[in-house]
Amino acid sequence: MQRIVDVSLVLRVYEKITRLGTKHSDGYLYEGLNANSDWDGYTITVSNQQLGLSIFFHNNYQFSVHDEKVIDTFIKQLERIDKSQVS
């Protein structure tokens, strides 16, 4: 099954993680999610303990796992952080 990902949601959460998270050697950590990018910024990755989601140039994306339950939980985590009112 091909899952459709709201790339704008992922980008908003990525921005929130890098703005509010704790910087470490592999990116930023916030609310259990890690965010990092490659050297030119064209590829970003948001991950937790179970999976990673990479967003590539032209809004292409790839999950590091294919377990639908794990992906659903991850998407809900993204949505929760996106909706949080922290500024």
N, C-alpha and C positions, 0 to 999 in steps of 0.2 A: 504494500500500500504506500503510495506517495503522500507524505504529509506536507501540508502547506504551512509554512511558518510566516508569521507576521514579522518581517524583518525590521520594520519601524519600531515594534515593541522591543526587540532585542537591542536595537541601537539606543533607544531611550534608557533601557536598563543598564547597558554598557556605560553610558554617560553618567548615570547615577552612581554606579559602582566606582568609577574612576574619580568622581567628585567627592563622594562621601566615604569611600573605603580606605582601608589601611594599605599603604604602599609597601610592597616587599619585592624581593628579587625577581619574582615571576609575574608581576603585574600588581593588581589591587584586589583586596578581599573585602567583601561586604555581605552581611546577612547569609553567609554560607556559599556565596558565589565568588568565583575568581574571574577577573577580566584581564585580558592582555591583548596586545597587537603585535604584528610583525614590525620590522624596522621601518617600513614605509607607510604603515597605517592602512594599507589596502585590505588586510585580513585581520579580523578581530575574532577572539575566542572568548566565550562565556562558558564556564564549567562549574560543576559541583563535584562531589565525591563519586557520583555514578557515571556521569557523561560529560562530554564537551560538545558545544555547538559552535562551529566556525562559520563566519559570514565572510564571503569572498567578494571580489570586485563584481559589479553588476548584480548585487543582491543574490548571488548564488550561495547556497549553504550546504553544510554537511554535518550530520550527527556522528559522534564517535561510536555509538551503539545503536542497535535497531530494536530494542525492547520497547514496545509501545507503552507499557505501564511506566517505565522509567522516564520516557519522553513526556508523557502526560503530566507526571509529577513535576518534572523540570519546567514545563510550560506554565503550570500553575504557580510555581515559585517565581518565575519571571513576572507573571501578571500581578502577583501580590506585591512585589517590589515596585513595579511600575505604578501601582495605585497608591502606595504609601505616600503620606503627605509630608515627608521629611524634606526640608529645603536647604 
